Structures are given as structure tokens and as C-alpha cells.
């Protein structure tokens, strides 16, 4: 069974554009000094932010309210 990554739902073109904008603001020396794990961590953080930014676009109004409630910490089990 092949597991599907949550990141596969991201728009690749939008993600490339996001990384391009971010890379324009960072010096190459900073990126080159990062080890693989630190670089992966930063890339995952950007992808997670992009995913959270686009998630509400696919939700119904009720789901948006539930999402906002959970994010704001008001959700009770």
C-alpha cells in the first residue's frame, strides 16, 4: 500500500514560486552552510506553512469554523 504524502496536495507551481521568493531573500552562503537535516527541516516548514495557508480554500464554511476553532485552541473533546 502506497502512502500518500499530505504535501502532494500542494500546487507545485505555487510552491516553486514561494521558494523562489524566499531564496531571493537569503544569501547563498547561509544555505550552503546548512547540513542536509537543517535544510530539510526548513523546507518542510515552508511546505507546511503553504499547506496551512491553502487548506481553508477547500473547506466548507462549517469546516472553516471548525478549523479556526482548533487552530485558536477552543476545541474541546
C-alpha distances in whole Angstrom, upper triangle without the diagonal:
4,6,9,13,16,18,16,18,22,24,24,28,29,27,29,32,32,31,34,36,35,36,39,40,39,41,39,41,39,36,37,38,34,32,28,27,30,29,25,26,29,26,24,27,28,24,24,28,27,24,26,29,27,25,29,29,26,27,30,33,32,29,31,33,31,29,33,33,31,31,35,34,36,33,34,31
4,6,10,13,14,13,15,18,21,20,24,25,23,25,28,28,27,30,33,32,32,36,37,36,38,36,38,36,32,33,34,31,29,25,24,27,26,22,23,26,23,20,24,24,21,21,25,24,21,24,26,24,23,26,26,24,26,28,32,31,28,29,32,29,28,31,32,29,29,33,33,35,32,33,31
4,6,9,12,11,13,16,19,19,23,23,21,23,26,26,25,28,30,29,30,33,34,33,35,34,36,33,30,32,32,29,27,24,22,24,23,20,21,23,20,18,20,21,18,18,21,21,18,20,23,21,20,23,24,21,23,26,29,28,25,26,29,26,24,27,29,26,26,30,29,31,29,30,28
4,6,8,7,9,12,15,16,19,20,18,20,23,22,22,25,27,27,28,31,32,31,33,32,34,32,29,30,31,28,27,23,22,24,22,19,19,21,18,16,18,19,15,15,19,17,15,17,20,18,17,20,20,18,20,23,26,26,22,23,26,24,22,25,27,24,24,28,28,30,27,29,28
4,5,5,8,10,13,14,17,17,15,18,20,19,19,22,24,23,24,27,28,28,30,29,31,28,25,27,28,25,24,20,19,20,19,15,16,17,15,12,15,15,12,12,15,14,12,14,17,16,15,18,19,17,19,23,25,25,21,22,25,23,20,23,25,22,21,25,26,28,26,28,27
4,5,6,8,12,13,16,16,14,17,19,18,18,21,23,22,23,26,27,27,30,29,31,28,25,28,29,25,25,21,20,21,19,16,16,17,14,11,13,14,10,9,12,12,8,11,14,12,11,15,15,14,16,19,22,22,18,18,21,19,17,19,21,19,18,22,22,25,23,25,24
4,5,6,9,10,13,13,10,13,16,14,15,18,19,18,20,23,24,23,26,26,28,25,22,25,26,23,22,19,18,19,17,14,14,14,11,9,11,11,7,8,11,9,7,11,12,11,11,15,15,15,17,21,23,24,20,20,23,21,18,21,23,21,19,23,24,26,25,28,27
4,5,8,9,12,13,11,13,16,16,16,19,21,20,22,25,26,26,28,27,30,28,24,27,28,25,25,21,21,21,19,16,17,17,14,12,15,14,10,11,14,12,10,13,15,13,13,16,16,15,17,21,24,24,21,21,24,23,20,23,25,23,22,26,27,29,27,30,29
4,7,9,12,11,11,14,16,15,17,19,21,21,22,25,26,26,29,29,31,29,26,29,30,27,27,24,23,24,21,19,19,19,16,14,16,14,11,11,13,11,8,11,12,10,10,13,12,11,14,17,20,21,18,18,21,20,18,20,23,21,20,24,25,27,26,28,28
4,6,9,8,7,10,12,12,13,16,17,17,19,21,22,23,26,26,28,26,23,26,28,25,25,22,22,22,19,17,17,17,13,12,13,12,8,10,11,8,6,10,10,8,9,13,12,12,15,19,21,22,19,18,22,21,18,20,23,22,20,23,25,27,26,29,29
4,6,5,6,9,10,11,12,14,16,17,18,20,22,23,26,25,28,27,24,26,29,26,27,24,24,24,21,19,20,18,15,15,16,13,10,13,13,9,9,13,12,9,11,14,12,13,16,20,22,24,21,20,24,24,21,22,26,24,23,26,28,30,29,32,33
4,5,5,6,9,10,10,12,14,15,16,18,20,21,24,23,26,24,21,24,26,24,24,22,22,22,19,17,19,17,14,14,16,13,10,13,14,11,11,15,14,12,15,18,16,17,20,23,26,28,25,24,27,27,24,25,29,27,25,28,30,33,32,35,35
4,5,5,6,9,10,10,12,14,15,17,19,20,23,22,26,25,22,24,27,25,26,24,24,24,20,19,21,19,15,16,18,14,13,16,15,12,13,16,15,13,16,19,17,18,21,25,27,29,26,25,28,29,25,27,30,29,27,30,32,34,34,37,38
4,5,5,6,9,10,11,12,14,15,17,19,22,22,25,24,21,24,26,24,26,24,24,23,20,19,19,17,14,15,15,12,11,13,12,9,11,13,12,10,14,16,14,16,19,22,24,26,24,22,25,26,23,23,27,26,24,26,29,31,31,34,35
4,5,5,6,8,10,11,12,14,16,17,20,19,22,21,18,21,23,21,22,20,20,19,16,15,16,14,11,12,12,9,7,11,10,7,9,13,11,11,14,17,16,17,20,24,25,27,24,23,26,26,22,23,27,25,23,26,28,30,30,33,34
4,5,5,6,9,10,10,12,15,15,18,17,21,19,17,19,22,20,21,19,20,19,16,15,17,15,11,13,14,11,10,14,14,11,13,16,15,15,18,20,19,21,24,27,29,31,28,26,30,30,26,27,30,29,26,29,31,34,34,37,38
4,6,5,6,9,10,11,13,15,17,18,21,20,18,21,23,22,23,22,23,21,18,18,19,16,13,15,16,12,12,15,14,11,14,16,14,14,18,20,19,21,24,27,28,31,28,26,29,30,26,27,30,29,26,29,31,34,34,37,38
4,5,5,6,9,10,11,13,16,17,20,18,16,19,21,20,22,20,20,19,16,16,16,13,11,13,12,8,9,12,11,8,12,14,12,13,16,18,17,20,22,26,27,29,26,24,27,27,24,24,27,26,23,25,28,31,31,35,36
4,5,5,6,9,10,11,13,13,17,15,13,16,18,16,18,17,18,16,13,13,14,11,9,11,11,8,9,13,12,10,13,16,15,15,18,21,21,22,25,29,30,32,29,27,30,30,26,26,29,28,25,27,30,33,33,36,37
4,5,5,6,9,10,13,13,16,15,13,16,19,18,20,19,20,19,15,16,17,14,12,15,15,12,13,16,15,13,17,19,17,18,21,24,23,25,28,31,32,34,31,29,32,33,29,29,32,31,28,30,33,36,36,39,40
4,6,5,7,9,12,14,17,16,14,18,20,19,22,21,22,19,16,18,18,15,13,16,15,12,14,16,14,13,17,18,16,17,21,23,22,25,27,30,31,33,31,28,31,31,28,28,31,30,27,29,31,34,35,38,40
4,5,5,7,10,12,14,13,11,15,17,16,18,18,19,16,13,15,15,11,11,14,12,9,12,15,13,12,16,17,16,18,21,23,23,25,27,31,31,33,30,28,30,31,27,27,30,29,25,27,30,33,33,37,38
4,5,5,8,8,11,10,9,12,14,14,17,17,18,15,12,14,15,12,11,15,14,12,14,17,16,15,19,20,19,21,24,26,26,28,31,34,35,37,34,31,34,34,30,30,33,32,28,31,33,36,37,40,41
4,6,8,9,13,12,12,14,17,17,20,20,21,19,16,18,19,15,15,18,17,15,17,20,18,17,21,23,21,22,26,28,27,30,32,35,36,38,35,33,35,36,32,32,35,34,30,32,35,38,39,42,43
4,7,10,12,11,11,14,16,16,19,20,21,18,16,18,18,14,15,18,17,14,17,19,17,17,21,22,20,23,26,27,27,30,32,35,36,38,35,32,35,35,31,31,34,32,29,30,33,36,37,40,42
4,6,8,7,8,11,12,12,16,17,18,15,13,16,16,12,13,17,16,14,17,19,18,18,22,23,22,24,27,29,29,32,34,37,38,39,36,34,36,36,32,32,35,33,30,31,33,37,38,41,42
4,5,6,7,9,10,12,15,17,19,16,14,17,18,15,16,19,19,17,20,22,21,22,25,26,25,28,30,33,33,35,37,41,41,43,40,37,40,40,36,36,38,36,33,35,37,40,41,44,45
4,5,5,6,9,10,13,15,17,15,12,16,17,15,15,19,19,17,20,23,22,22,26,27,27,28,31,34,34,36,38,42,42,44,41,39,41,41,37,37,40,38,34,36,38,42,42,45,46
4,5,5,6,9,12,14,17,14,13,17,18,15,17,20,20,19,22,24,24,25,28,29,29,31,33,36,36,38,40,44,45,46,43,41,43,42,39,39,41,39,36,37,39,42,43,46,47
4,6,5,7,10,13,14,11,10,14,14,12,14,17,17,16,19,21,21,22,25,26,26,28,30,33,34,36,38,41,42,43,40,38,40,39,35,35,37,35,32,34,35,39,40,42,43
4,5,5,9,10,12,10,8,11,12,10,11,15,15,14,17,19,19,20,23,24,24,26,28,31,32,33,36,39,40,41,38,36,38,38,34,34,36,34,31,33,35,38,39,41,42
4,6,8,10,12,11,9,13,14,13,14,17,18,18,20,22,23,23,26,28,28,30,32,35,35,37,39,42,44,45,41,39,42,41,37,38,40,37,34,37,38,41,42,44,45
4,7,10,12,10,9,13,14,13,15,18,18,19,21,23,23,25,27,28,29,31,33,35,36,38,40,43,44,45,42,40,42,41,37,38,40,37,34,36,37,41,41,44,44
4,6,8,6,6,9,10,10,12,14,15,16,18,20,20,22,24,25,26,28,30,33,34,35,37,40,41,42,39,37,39,38,34,35,36,34,31,33,34,38,38,40,41
4,6,5,6,9,10,11,12,14,16,17,18,20,21,23,24,26,27,29,30,33,35,35,37,41,42,43,39,38,40,38,35,35,37,34,32,34,34,38,38,40,40
4,6,5,6,9,10,10,12,14,15,16,18,20,21,22,24,26,27,28,31,32,33,35,39,40,40,37,36,38,36,33,34,36,33,30,33,33,37,37,39,39
4,5,5,6,9,10,10,12,14,15,16,18,20,21,22,24,26,26,30,31,31,33,37,38,38,35,34,36,34,30,31,33,30,28,30,30,34,33,35,35
4,5,5,6,9,10,11,13,14,15,17,19,20,21,23,25,26,29,30,31,32,36,37,37,34,33,34,33,29,30,32,29,26,29,29,33,33,35,35
4,5,5,6,9,10,11,12,14,15,17,18,20,21,23,24,27,28,29,31,35,36,37,33,32,34,33,29,30,32,29,26,29,30,33,33,36,36
4,5,5,6,8,10,10,12,14,15,16,18,20,21,22,25,26,27,29,32,34,34,31,30,32,31,27,28,30,27,25,28,28,32,31,33,33
4,5,5,6,9,10,10,12,14,15,16,18,20,21,24,25,26,28,31,32,33,29,28,30,28,25,26,27,24,22,24,25,29,28,31,31
4,5,5,6,9,10,11,12,14,15,17,19,20,23,24,25,27,31,32,32,29,27,29,28,24,25,27,24,22,24,25,29,29,31,32
4,5,5,6,9,10,11,12,14,15,17,18,21,22,23,25,29,30,31,28,26,29,28,24,25,27,25,22,25,26,29,29,32,32
4,5,5,6,8,10,10,12,14,15,16,19,21,21,23,27,28,28,25,24,26,25,21,22,24,22,19,22,23,26,26,29,29
4,5,5,6,9,10,11,12,14,15,18,20,21,22,26,27,27,24,22,24,23,19,20,22,20,17,20,21,24,24,27,27
4,5,5,6,9,10,10,12,14,17,18,20,21,25,26,27,24,22,24,24,20,20,23,21,18,21,22,26,26,29,30
4,5,5,6,9,10,11,12,15,16,17,19,23,24,25,22,20,23,22,19,20,22,20,18,21,22,25,25,28,28
4,5,5,6,8,10,10,13,15,16,17,21,22,23,19,18,20,19,15,17,19,16,14,17,19,22,21,24,25
4,5,5,6,9,10,12,14,16,17,20,21,22,19,17,19,19,15,15,18,16,13,16,18,21,21,24,25
4,5,5,6,9,11,12,14,16,19,20,22,19,17,19,19,16,16,20,18,15,18,21,23,23,26,27
4,5,5,6,9,10,11,13,17,18,19,16,14,17,17,13,15,18,16,14,17,19,21,21,24,25
4,6,5,8,10,11,12,15,16,17,14,12,14,14,10,11,14,13,10,14,16,18,18,21,22
4,6,7,8,11,12,15,16,17,15,12,15,15,12,12,16,15,12,15,18,20,20,24,25
4,6,6,8,10,13,15,16,14,12,15,16,12,13,17,16,14,17,20,21,21,25,26
4,5,6,7,11,12,14,10,9,13,12,9,11,14,13,12,15,18,19,18,21,22
4,5,5,8,9,11,8,6,10,11,8,9,13,13,12,14,17,18,17,21,22
4,6,8,10,13,10,9,13,14,12,13,16,17,16,18,21,21,21,24,25
4,7,10,12,9,9,13,13,12,14,17,17,16,19,21,22,21,24,24
4,6,8,5,6,9,10,9,11,14,14,14,17,19,19,18,20,21
4,5,5,6,9,10,10,12,14,15,16,18,20,19,18,21,21
4,5,5,6,9,10,10,12,14,15,16,18,17,17,19,21
4,5,5,6,9,10,11,12,14,15,17,15,14,16,17
4,5,5,6,8,10,10,12,14,15,14,13,16,16
4,5,5,6,8,10,10,12,14,14,13,16,18
4,5,5,6,9,10,10,12,11,11,14,16
4,5,5,6,9,10,11,9,8,11,12
4,5,5,6,9,10,10,9,13,14
4,5,5,6,8,9,9,13,15
4,6,5,6,5,6,9,12
4,5,5,6,5,9,11
4,5,8,8,12,14
4,6,8,11,14
4,6,8,11
4,6,10
4,7
4
